[in-house]
Amino acid sequence: FENLWMSCADDSTGTFNCWDFQSMLALPGYIQACRALMITSIVLGTFGLMATLVGMQCSKIGGENYIMKGRIVGAGGVFFILQGLCTMIAVSWYAFNITQEFFDPLYQGIKYEIGEGLYIGWSS
């Protein structure tokens, strides 16, 4: 199997051997874009988590200004929505390319199928 970060293979004994890709520049453009989208998603989720923790009414950070805290929580919600969009775009784009290569009779490379990781990505 293969994902955004490494390629793995298993043998008949069930042992997995994984290795990193040889060069980032040798990867197809869609894999590089999906990597960038997933890293952006992680960063946006971190900002969203920090904003919602600061904006909670029980938090001492920011004082007793509940209007400002409400705006901070709203910004955290926007970060979470953007995180979800980045994840959905990356997962769907990767799945589209896997499906397109699988059904292309002229494609000479290894043909992969959609696996559990993509279903987990869609559900997140």
Residue frames as qw, qx, qy, qz and C-alpha x, y, z in Angstrom:
[[0.000, 0.888, 0.460, 0.000, 0.00, 0.00, 0.00],
 [0.408, 0.192, 0.019, 0.893, 0.98, 3.61, -0.42],
 [0.129, -0.858, -0.458, 0.195, -0.10, 6.87, 1.17],
 [0.185, 0.971, -0.010, 0.153, 0.96, 10.50, 1.17],
 [0.303, -0.856, 0.416, -0.049, 4.06, 9.95, 3.28],
 [0.249, -0.466, 0.842, 0.113, 5.50, 6.48, 2.55],
 [0.755, 0.217, -0.463, -0.411, 5.18, 3.29, 0.58],
 [0.497, -0.356, 0.737, -0.287, 4.80, -0.09, 2.29],
 [0.698, 0.177, -0.605, -0.340, 4.67, -3.72, 1.27],
 [0.671, -0.375, 0.548, -0.331, 3.95, -6.89, 3.21],
 [0.290, 0.324, -0.872, -0.223, 5.12, -10.42, 2.58],
 [0.677, -0.199, -0.635, -0.314, 3.51, -13.79, 3.17],
 [0.482, -0.179, -0.703, 0.491, 4.57, -13.83, 6.84],
 [0.230, -0.864, -0.445, -0.051, 2.71, -10.59, 7.53],
 [0.506, -0.453, -0.024, 0.734, 5.83, -8.46, 7.98],
 [0.300, 0.929, 0.216, 0.023, 5.52, -4.90, 6.73],
 [0.583, -0.137, 0.150, 0.787, 8.43, -3.11, 5.13],
 [0.158, 0.940, 0.297, -0.056, 7.98, 0.63, 4.73],
 [0.549, -0.083, 0.147, 0.819, 10.19, 3.22, 3.10],
 [0.099, 0.742, 0.141, -0.648, 9.98, 6.93, 2.50],
 [0.657, 0.730, 0.180, 0.066, 9.68, 8.27, -1.00],
 [0.755, 0.041, 0.069, 0.651, 13.09, 8.82, -2.59],
 [0.217, 0.000, 0.051, 0.975, 12.58, 12.47, -3.47],
 [0.217, 0.599, 0.521, -0.568, 9.79, 14.91, -2.84],
 [0.240, 0.556, -0.295, -0.739, 10.36, 16.45, -6.26],
 [0.100, 0.109, -0.907, -0.394, 9.83, 13.07, -7.95],
 [0.227, 0.387, 0.821, -0.353, 6.31, 12.77, -6.55],
 [0.116, 0.564, 0.622, 0.531, 3.30, 13.58, -8.72],
 [0.023, -0.334, 0.061, -0.940, 1.88, 17.06, -8.28],
 [0.617, -0.495, -0.314, -0.525, -1.37, 15.88, -6.74],
 [0.776, -0.328, -0.452, 0.295, 0.47, 14.06, -3.94],
 [0.375, 0.069, -0.239, 0.893, 2.50, 17.18, -3.15],
 [0.283, -0.394, -0.136, -0.864, -0.69, 19.26, -3.15],
 [0.742, -0.456, -0.433, -0.232, -2.49, 16.76, -0.91],
 [0.656, -0.166, -0.430, 0.598, 0.45, 16.83, 1.50],
 [0.115, 0.194, -0.109, 0.968, 0.31, 20.63, 1.62],
 [0.506, -0.443, -0.293, -0.680, -3.46, 20.57, 2.18],
 [0.778, -0.399, -0.481, 0.059, -3.15, 18.07, 5.04],
 [0.500, -0.075, -0.344, 0.791, -0.40, 20.10, 6.73],
 [0.138, -0.302, -0.067, -0.941, -2.55, 23.23, 6.32],
 [0.654, -0.452, -0.457, -0.399, -5.45, 21.31, 7.82],
 [0.698, -0.304, -0.493, 0.421, -3.41, 20.39, 10.88],
 [0.262, 0.057, -0.184, 0.946, -2.29, 24.01, 11.36],
 [0.352, -0.371, -0.239, -0.825, -5.85, 25.34, 10.97],
 [0.723, -0.432, -0.525, -0.125, -7.13, 22.75, 13.45],
 [0.569, -0.184, -0.431, 0.676, -4.49, 23.81, 15.96],
 [0.002, 0.164, -0.034, 0.986, -5.48, 27.47, 15.59],
 [0.544, -0.405, -0.420, -0.603, -9.15, 26.52, 15.92],
 [0.713, -0.374, -0.559, 0.198, -8.49, 24.54, 19.09],
 [0.391, -0.095, -0.322, 0.857, -6.49, 27.37, 20.65],
 [0.180, -0.261, -0.142, -0.938, -9.14, 29.94, 19.73],
 [0.639, -0.447, -0.465, -0.419, -12.01, 27.92, 21.16],
 [0.661, -0.313, -0.527, 0.433, -10.09, 27.21, 24.36],
 [0.215, -0.007, -0.186, 0.959, -9.34, 30.91, 24.82],
 [0.298, -0.249, -0.267, -0.882, -12.90, 31.91, 23.93],
 [0.478, -0.413, -0.775, -0.011, -14.66, 29.62, 26.41],
 [0.329, -0.781, -0.079, -0.525, -16.60, 31.50, 29.05],
 [0.822, -0.562, -0.050, 0.080, -14.92, 29.54, 31.83],
 [0.740, 0.224, -0.083, 0.629, -11.46, 30.57, 30.58],
 [0.362, -0.782, -0.151, 0.484, -9.64, 33.28, 32.52],
 [0.412, -0.087, 0.391, 0.818, -7.74, 34.37, 29.41],
 [0.032, 0.430, 0.494, 0.755, -9.26, 37.52, 27.93],
 [0.127, -0.022, 0.414, -0.901, -10.99, 38.62, 31.10],
 [0.300, 0.414, 0.759, -0.403, -14.76, 38.97, 31.39],
 [0.328, 0.446, -0.242, -0.797, -15.38, 40.46, 27.95],
 [0.610, 0.185, 0.765, -0.091, -17.90, 37.91, 26.67],
 [0.587, 0.755, 0.064, -0.285, -18.48, 39.72, 23.37],
 [0.183, 0.731, -0.637, -0.163, -14.80, 39.38, 22.51],
 [0.399, -0.218, 0.887, -0.076, -14.81, 35.77, 23.67],
 [0.695, 0.457, 0.489, -0.264, -17.77, 35.08, 21.41],
 [0.504, 0.797, -0.246, -0.225, -15.91, 36.50, 18.44],
 [0.076, -0.577, 0.812, 0.043, -12.85, 34.42, 19.29],
 [0.572, 0.068, 0.802, -0.156, -14.98, 31.27, 19.45],
 [0.661, 0.667, 0.196, -0.282, -16.54, 32.24, 16.11],
 [0.289, 0.767, -0.547, -0.170, -13.07, 32.58, 14.60],
 [0.334, -0.318, 0.885, -0.063, -12.23, 29.16, 16.02],
 [0.691, 0.365, 0.573, -0.247, -15.29, 27.76, 14.30],
 [0.552, 0.780, -0.168, -0.242, -14.17, 29.27, 11.00],
 [0.007, -0.619, 0.782, 0.067, -10.76, 27.64, 11.48],
 [0.525, -0.026, 0.837, -0.152, -12.46, 24.28, 12.06],
 [0.698, 0.597, 0.290, -0.269, -14.60, 24.67, 8.93],
 [0.384, 0.795, -0.438, -0.172, -11.52, 25.53, 6.86],
 [0.274, -0.427, 0.861, -0.038, -9.73, 22.54, 8.37],
 [0.669, 0.236, 0.674, -0.205, -12.55, 20.26, 7.30],
 [0.620, 0.745, 0.005, -0.245, -12.56, 21.70, 3.78],
 [0.142, 0.724, -0.665, -0.113, -8.81, 21.19, 3.39],
 [0.421, -0.199, 0.879, -0.101, -9.08, 17.61, 4.61],
 [0.697, 0.444, 0.500, -0.260, -12.06, 16.84, 2.38],
 [0.511, 0.791, -0.237, -0.240, -10.36, 18.29, -0.70],
 [0.017, -0.610, 0.791, 0.055, -7.12, 16.39, -0.06],
 [0.506, -0.030, 0.848, -0.156, -8.80, 13.04, 0.62],
 [0.682, 0.569, 0.367, -0.275, -11.22, 13.33, -2.30],
 [0.384, 0.801, -0.392, -0.241, -8.50, 14.44, -4.71],
 [0.160, -0.454, 0.876, 0.021, -6.27, 11.52, -3.70],
 [0.587, 0.195, 0.758, -0.208, -9.17, 9.08, -4.05],
 [0.609, 0.710, 0.066, -0.346, -10.08, 10.52, -7.45],
 [0.264, 0.712, -0.623, -0.189, -6.56, 9.95, -8.75],
 [0.342, -0.216, 0.910, -0.088, -6.42, 6.40, -7.36],
 [0.641, 0.422, 0.577, -0.280, -9.74, 5.58, -9.02],
 [0.508, 0.781, -0.164, -0.325, -8.73, 7.23, -12.28],
 [0.083, 0.593, -0.791, -0.128, -5.46, 5.28, -12.43],
 [0.491, -0.041, 0.849, -0.192, -7.20, 2.03, -11.49],
 [0.647, 0.526, 0.513, -0.204, -9.69, 2.19, -14.35],
 [0.319, 0.799, -0.340, -0.380, -7.25, 3.58, -16.94],
 [0.971, 0.129, 0.188, 0.077, -6.30, 0.68, -19.26],
 [0.615, 0.673, -0.181, 0.370, -3.24, 2.60, -20.52],
 [0.337, -0.827, 0.370, -0.254, -1.78, 3.26, -17.04],
 [0.749, 0.324, -0.559, 0.146, 1.42, 1.20, -16.67],
 [0.016, -0.486, 0.638, -0.597, 2.17, 1.79, -12.97],
 [0.132, -0.162, -0.923, 0.322, 0.98, -0.07, -9.89],
 [0.392, -0.458, -0.389, -0.697, -2.79, 0.11, -9.53],
 [0.040, -0.003, -0.740, 0.671, -4.02, 0.76, -6.01],
 [0.300, -0.585, -0.691, -0.300, -7.50, 0.51, -4.53],
 [0.287, -0.651, 0.117, -0.693, -9.26, 2.81, -2.11],
 [0.536, -0.049, -0.769, 0.346, -8.39, 1.72, 1.42],
 [0.444, -0.653, -0.574, 0.218, -9.35, 2.29, 5.03],
 [0.365, -0.295, -0.118, 0.875, -7.30, 5.46, 5.36],
 [0.062, -0.204, -0.378, -0.901, -9.42, 7.28, 2.81],
 [0.437, -0.577, -0.629, -0.283, -12.65, 6.21, 4.51],
 [0.499, -0.542, -0.406, 0.541, -11.29, 7.49, 7.82],
 [0.226, -0.097, 0.114, 0.963, -10.31, 10.75, 6.12],
 [0.225, -0.401, -0.523, -0.717, -13.80, 11.18, 4.66],
 [0.515, -0.623, -0.588, -0.022, -15.43, 10.49, 8.02],
 [0.449, -0.385, -0.289, 0.753, -13.22, 13.00, 9.80]]
